[in-house]
Amino acid sequence: MVHDPDNATNQPKQEGSETCTEKPIKYVRWFPKFKRDDENGGAQEEVGPRVAHLHLAQSNRFGTGNHSYVYRAPLTLPAPLSAHSPTGQVTVAAKLAYPRCTAHNLLRNEARVYDSFPKYVQEEYCGYNIVPQCRFPVPATAIVPKFFGYYLPVDERGNVLDNHHDSCSEEKPCSVKWPSPILLMEECGKPVEPSKFTLDQRTECFSLILRLRHMDLYQGSFYVRNIMIQPGPLTLPPAERSYDRPSFRIIDFGRAASWEMYSTDPARLQRRIRTWQADRDRDRLREGFLAHVGEEVWRARGELLIDDFTF
């Protein structure tokens, strides 16, 4: 349930009410899918639905991008879960789309990308990684924030609202009145400032994009504002963390694509069908994908102030 007194979710006005969101709004998890979602055993019926409560407020907005707002939001966990905090709540980052169809498409794509990540890219480890192109080992950290789910609104008739326009482009978007989906993830600090970093820290940031490259994935919008820094290491309790050993994450995957997603994109597949050269076009697709990846690595090198012979 989402508590949204400021209507950050862009809900339609409720009949007979002066405001849009007097009551909590029902959302359901769309990604990730779990095996238990399809189970209908007696044990699940005894447990009942798992209901959490997300609290959105205009005053808690801490990020604004080209297609979304990000809120720092308290989350009350489903009983009997509780956090070790005065309120028993945890704090998450909640990302919501602008009222444009392309903004909804980007948020939807970002959820798909997060859902496709293997668990290890969101987990912290002790030790070091050898990352090709880096001349020395880098800390074995997560690459991206922890993903807590992508949630869709449910209307009064119980329909899940998965609205999107596949035919619109960012150059020609249209305004929409749909309620925004919500993407929940770990809050990871503030944007980096590479000019203030040591060579080791810049190299560690650079290693994150290289690790995505080795996963056959490009981020699609690489700027320093999309790399976050927070006190670390996260393997220590919060009181023992510091910026002397920071933790980095890459965020914003609205324009990202893996090779699998890129090569099965419906628009590209339709073009391949029209040309009747599927095998040759697949090779060209692969070349195009690798060109995207290579360009992103070069862009990252410039954004992170990495010289040709210092990484």
Secondary structure, DSSP 8 states (H G I E B T S, - for coil): -EE-TT-TT-----TT-SSS-SS-B-EEEEES--GGGG---HHHHHH-----EEE--GGGEEEE-SSEEEEEEEEE--TT---SSTTS-EEEEEEEE-SBHHHHHHHHHHHHHHHHS-GGGG---SSEE--TT-SS-EE---SS--EEEEEEEB-TTS-B-----SS--SSS--B------EEEE----EE--GGGS-HHHHHHHHHHHHHHHHTTEE-S---GGGEEEEEE-TTS-GGG-EEEEEEEEE---TT-EEHHHHHT-HHHHHHHHHHT-HHHHHHHHHHHHHHHHHHHHHHHHHHTT--TT--
